[in-house]
Protein backbone atom coordinates (compact mmCIF):
# COMPACT_ATOMS: atom_id res chain seq x y z
CA UNK A 1 0.00 0.00 0.00
CA UNK A 2 1.10 3.54 -0.70
CA UNK A 3 0.20 6.44 1.62
CA UNK A 4 0.97 10.05 0.72
CA UNK A 5 0.75 12.75 3.35
CA UNK A 6 0.15 16.35 2.28
CA UNK A 7 1.22 18.54 5.18
CA UNK A 8 3.30 21.56 6.14
CA UNK A 9 5.21 19.09 8.34
CA UNK A 10 5.40 15.93 6.23
CA UNK A 11 8.47 14.57 8.04
CA UNK A 12 6.64 14.79 11.35
CA UNK A 13 4.08 12.21 10.25
CA UNK A 14 6.77 9.86 8.95
CA UNK A 15 8.69 10.25 12.24
CA UNK A 16 5.71 9.66 14.50
CA UNK A 17 4.40 6.74 12.46
CA UNK A 18 7.77 5.29 11.48
CA UNK A 19 8.43 3.11 14.53
CA UNK A 20 7.52 -0.40 15.57
CA UNK A 21 4.93 -2.20 13.51
CA UNK A 22 4.59 0.63 10.97
CA UNK A 23 8.35 0.93 10.50
CA UNK A 24 8.51 -2.83 10.02
CA UNK A 25 5.68 -2.72 7.45
CA UNK A 26 7.87 -0.26 5.52
CA UNK A 27 10.92 -2.52 5.80
CA UNK A 28 8.87 -5.49 4.65
CA UNK A 29 7.76 -3.57 1.56
CA UNK A 30 4.09 -3.63 2.61
CA UNK A 31 3.78 0.13 3.00
CA UNK A 32 5.45 3.10 1.38
CA UNK A 33 4.95 6.49 2.97
CA UNK A 34 5.59 9.75 1.08
CA UNK A 35 5.34 13.37 2.19
CA UNK A 36 4.37 16.44 0.15
CA UNK A 37 4.76 19.96 1.47
CA UNK A 38 2.35 22.51 -0.03
CA UNK A 39 4.95 25.19 0.67
CA UNK A 40 7.11 23.61 -2.05
CA UNK A 41 4.26 24.34 -4.46
CA UNK A 42 3.58 27.91 -3.28
CA UNK A 43 4.37 30.93 -5.44
CA UNK A 44 6.34 34.09 -4.72
CA UNK A 45 9.26 34.99 -2.48
CA UNK A 46 7.30 34.26 0.67
CA UNK A 47 5.88 30.96 -0.55
CA UNK A 48 2.65 31.83 1.09
CA UNK A 49 0.33 28.93 2.01
CA UNK A 50 -2.37 30.77 3.99
CA UNK A 51 -4.34 33.99 4.13
CA UNK A 52 -6.93 35.77 6.27
CA UNK A 53 -10.49 34.45 6.26
CA UNK A 54 -13.15 36.35 4.30
CA UNK A 55 -15.80 37.59 6.70
CA UNK A 56 -13.22 38.25 9.39
CA UNK A 57 -12.43 36.26 12.48
CA UNK A 58 -9.29 34.85 14.04
CA UNK A 59 -6.64 32.68 12.42
CA UNK A 60 -5.63 31.93 8.89
CA UNK A 61 -7.08 29.72 6.19
CA UNK A 62 -4.94 27.53 3.91
CA UNK A 63 -4.92 28.67 0.28
CA UNK A 64 -6.37 26.54 -2.50
CA UNK A 65 -3.52 26.54 -5.00
CA UNK A 66 -0.50 25.25 -3.04
CA UNK A 67 -2.63 22.42 -1.63
CA UNK A 68 -4.11 21.64 -5.02
CA UNK A 69 -0.67 21.47 -6.63
CA UNK A 70 0.69 19.28 -3.82
CA UNK A 71 -2.30 16.95 -4.15
CA UNK A 72 -1.86 16.80 -7.92
CA UNK A 73 1.81 15.89 -7.50
CA UNK A 74 0.92 13.21 -4.95
CA UNK A 75 -1.75 11.74 -7.24
CA UNK A 76 0.59 11.78 -10.25
CA UNK A 77 3.36 9.95 -8.37
CA UNK A 78 1.58 6.61 -8.84
CA UNK A 79 -0.99 5.45 -11.40
CA UNK A 80 -3.22 3.64 -8.85
CA UNK A 81 -6.33 5.66 -7.92
CA UNK A 82 -6.01 7.36 -4.52
CA UNK A 83 -8.67 7.95 -1.89
CA UNK A 84 -8.11 11.47 -0.53
CA UNK A 85 -8.91 11.83 3.17
CA UNK A 86 -8.93 15.15 5.00
CA UNK A 87 -8.31 15.00 8.74
CA UNK A 88 -10.47 17.35 10.76
CA UNK A 89 -12.68 17.44 13.85
CA UNK A 90 -15.65 17.88 11.47
CA UNK A 91 -15.04 14.44 9.95
CA UNK A 92 -16.78 11.15 10.57
CA UNK A 93 -15.17 9.45 13.58
CA UNK A 94 -12.46 6.92 12.68
CA UNK A 95 -13.23 3.40 13.87
CA UNK A 96 -11.77 -0.06 13.33
CA UNK A 97 -14.16 -0.85 10.46
CA UNK A 98 -13.00 2.30 8.65
CA UNK A 99 -9.35 1.37 9.29
CA UNK A 100 -10.04 -2.03 7.69
CA UNK A 101 -11.73 -0.38 4.73
CA UNK A 102 -8.77 1.96 4.17
CA UNK A 103 -6.25 -0.88 4.59
CA UNK A 104 -7.87 -2.66 1.63
CA UNK A 105 -7.14 0.27 -0.73
CA UNK A 106 -4.04 0.41 -2.93
CA UNK A 107 -3.45 4.10 -2.14
CA UNK A 108 -4.41 6.71 0.37
CA UNK A 109 -3.66 10.44 0.39
CA UNK A 110 -3.96 12.09 3.81
CA UNK A 111 -4.49 15.84 3.75
CA UNK A 112 -3.51 17.70 6.93
CA UNK A 113 -4.77 21.19 7.68
CA UNK A 114 -3.15 23.77 9.94
CA UNK A 115 -4.37 27.16 11.09
CA UNK A 116 -8.15 27.56 11.25
CA UNK A 117 -8.77 25.31 8.30
CA UNK A 118 -8.62 24.88 4.57
CA UNK A 119 -10.54 26.82 1.91
CA UNK A 120 -13.82 24.93 1.56
CA UNK A 121 -13.64 24.95 -2.25
CA UNK A 122 -10.46 22.84 -2.18
CA UNK A 123 -12.15 20.35 0.14
CA UNK A 124 -15.27 20.16 -2.04
CA UNK A 125 -13.24 19.60 -5.21
CA UNK A 126 -10.47 17.28 -4.02
CA UNK A 127 -11.47 15.39 -0.89
CA UNK A 128 -13.33 12.07 -0.95
CA UNK A 129 -13.82 11.75 2.77
CA UNK A 130 -13.28 13.68 6.01
CA UNK A 131 -12.21 11.78 9.13
CA UNK A 132 -11.86 12.78 12.78
CA UNK A 133 -9.91 10.85 15.41
CA UNK A 134 -12.11 12.10 18.26
CA UNK A 135 -14.19 14.90 19.69
CA UNK A 136 -11.33 17.21 20.60
CA UNK A 137 -9.33 19.75 18.63
CA UNK A 138 -5.69 19.27 17.66
CA UNK A 139 -3.64 22.15 16.31
CA UNK A 140 -3.26 20.35 13.00
CA UNK A 141 -4.10 17.17 11.17
CA UNK A 142 -0.59 15.65 11.44
CA UNK A 143 -1.11 13.65 14.63
CA UNK A 144 -4.44 12.44 13.30
CA UNK A 145 -2.76 11.38 10.04
CA UNK A 146 -0.13 9.47 12.04
CA UNK A 147 -2.97 7.72 13.90
CA UNK A 148 -4.57 6.72 10.60
CA UNK A 149 -1.23 5.47 9.21
CA UNK A 150 -0.66 3.35 12.33
CA UNK A 151 -4.19 1.91 12.47
CA UNK A 152 -4.09 1.05 8.76
CA UNK A 153 -0.51 -0.24 8.49
CA UNK A 154 -0.87 -2.83 11.24
CA UNK A 155 -3.79 -4.33 9.32
CA UNK A 156 -1.80 -4.89 6.12
CA UNK A 157 -1.34 -8.63 5.60
CA UNK A 158 2.10 -9.57 6.95
CA UNK A 159 2.61 -6.42 9.05
CA UNK A 160 1.98 -8.19 12.34
CA UNK A 161 3.77 -11.36 13.35
CA UNK A 162 1.48 -14.33 14.00
CA UNK A 163 1.70 -13.85 17.74
CA UNK A 164 0.44 -10.26 17.40
CA UNK A 165 -2.53 -11.18 15.21
CA UNK A 166 -4.96 -8.31 14.78
CA UNK A 167 -7.92 -10.71 14.80
CA UNK A 168 -8.12 -10.66 18.59
CA UNK A 169 -7.89 -6.90 18.98
CA UNK A 170 -10.57 -4.75 20.53
CA UNK A 171 -13.33 -3.88 18.02
CA UNK A 172 -12.52 -6.78 15.69
CA UNK A 173 -15.55 -8.95 14.84
CA UNK A 174 -15.18 -12.53 16.16
CA UNK A 175 -13.53 -14.90 13.68
CA UNK A 176 -16.43 -17.39 13.97
CA UNK A 177 -18.51 -15.05 11.80
CA UNK A 178 -21.50 -15.36 14.13
CA UNK A 179 -21.72 -11.64 14.67
CA UNK A 180 -22.41 -10.21 18.11
CA UNK A 181 -21.26 -6.90 19.57
CA UNK A 182 -17.81 -5.38 18.89
CA UNK A 183 -15.99 -5.69 22.18
CA UNK A 184 -13.04 -4.21 24.02
CA UNK A 185 -10.12 -6.58 24.54
CA UNK A 186 -10.00 -8.97 27.53
CA UNK A 187 -7.35 -8.60 30.28
CA UNK A 188 -3.92 -10.20 29.75
CA UNK A 189 -1.45 -11.76 32.22
CA UNK A 190 2.11 -13.06 32.08
CA UNK A 191 4.64 -14.44 34.60
CA UNK A 192 4.86 -14.70 37.54
CA UNK A 193 1.73 -16.71 38.38
CA UNK A 194 1.68 -15.29 41.89
CA UNK A 195 2.79 -11.74 42.57
CA UNK A 196 2.37 -9.34 45.47
CA UNK A 197 -0.17 -7.53 43.25
CA UNK A 198 -2.28 -10.67 42.83
CA UNK A 199 -2.52 -14.07 41.18
CA UNK A 200 -3.24 -14.97 37.58
CA UNK A 201 -6.87 -16.18 37.11
CA UNK A 202 -6.64 -20.00 37.43
CA UNK A 203 -8.61 -20.71 34.24
CA UNK A 204 -5.70 -19.28 32.19
CA UNK A 205 -3.44 -21.96 33.67
CA UNK A 206 -5.93 -24.80 33.10
CA UNK A 207 -4.80 -25.68 29.58
CA UNK A 208 -8.49 -26.03 28.61
CA UNK A 209 -8.71 -23.93 25.46
CA UNK A 210 -12.51 -23.85 25.30
CA UNK A 211 -12.74 -22.67 28.93
CA UNK A 212 -10.06 -20.06 28.31
CA UNK A 213 -11.79 -18.75 25.18
CA UNK A 214 -15.12 -18.54 27.02
CA UNK A 215 -13.55 -16.76 30.00
CA UNK A 216 -11.84 -14.24 27.73
CA UNK A 217 -15.05 -13.61 25.83
CA UNK A 218 -16.94 -13.13 29.11
CA UNK A 219 -14.30 -10.70 30.38
CA UNK A 220 -14.47 -8.73 27.12
CA UNK A 221 -18.25 -8.62 27.37
CA UNK A 222 -18.23 -7.52 31.03
CA UNK A 223 -15.55 -4.88 30.56
CA UNK A 224 -17.26 -3.48 27.49
CA UNK A 225 -20.58 -3.27 29.34
CA UNK A 226 -18.90 -1.56 32.28
CA UNK A 227 -16.64 0.86 30.36
CA UNK A 228 -18.42 1.40 27.05
CA UNK A 229 -22.12 0.56 27.46
CA UNK A 230 -22.74 2.48 24.22
CA UNK A 231 -21.15 -0.44 22.33
CA UNK A 232 -23.66 -3.03 23.57
CA UNK A 233 -27.32 -3.19 22.58
CA UNK A 234 -28.79 -5.34 25.36
CA UNK A 235 -31.86 -6.18 23.28
CA UNK A 236 -29.64 -7.57 20.50
CA UNK A 237 -27.53 -9.73 22.84
CA UNK A 238 -28.00 -13.50 22.42
CA UNK A 239 -29.44 -15.33 25.49
CA UNK A 240 -26.05 -17.04 25.94
CA UNK A 241 -24.21 -13.69 25.91
CA UNK A 242 -26.77 -12.24 28.30
CA UNK A 243 -26.15 -15.12 30.74
CA UNK A 244 -22.37 -14.67 30.46
CA UNK A 245 -22.71 -10.94 31.11
CA UNK A 246 -25.02 -11.38 34.09
CA UNK A 247 -22.66 -13.99 35.58
CA UNK A 248 -19.75 -11.55 35.15
CA UNK A 249 -21.78 -8.79 36.83
CA UNK A 250 -22.81 -11.13 39.69
CA UNK A 251 -19.15 -12.00 40.26
CA UNK A 252 -18.36 -8.28 40.42
CA UNK A 253 -21.19 -7.87 42.97
CA UNK A 254 -23.35 -5.92 40.48
CA UNK A 255 -27.03 -6.35 39.56
CA UNK A 256 -27.97 -7.98 36.21
CA UNK A 257 -27.65 -5.77 33.11
CA UNK A 258 -30.53 -3.34 32.55
CA UNK A 259 -31.66 -3.46 36.19
CA UNK A 260 -29.82 -0.57 37.80
N1 LIG B 1 -7.37 18.10 13.21
C1 LIG B 1 -7.59 18.81 14.33
N2 LIG B 1 -8.29 18.11 15.22
C2 LIG B 1 -8.54 16.88 14.66
C3 LIG B 1 -9.23 15.71 15.08
N3 LIG B 1 -9.82 15.63 16.26
N4 LIG B 1 -9.28 14.68 14.23
C4 LIG B 1 -8.70 14.76 13.01
N5 LIG B 1 -8.04 15.83 12.56
C5 LIG B 1 -7.95 16.89 13.37
Boltz pocket constraint, residues with backbone or C-beta under 6 A from the ligand:
constraints:
  - pocket:
      binder: B
      contacts: [[A, 87], [A, 88], [A, 89], [A, 113], [A, 131], [A, 132], [A, 133], [A, 134], [A, 135], [A, 136], [A, 137], [A, 138], [A, 139], [A, 140], [A, 141], [A, 144]]
      max_distance: 6.0
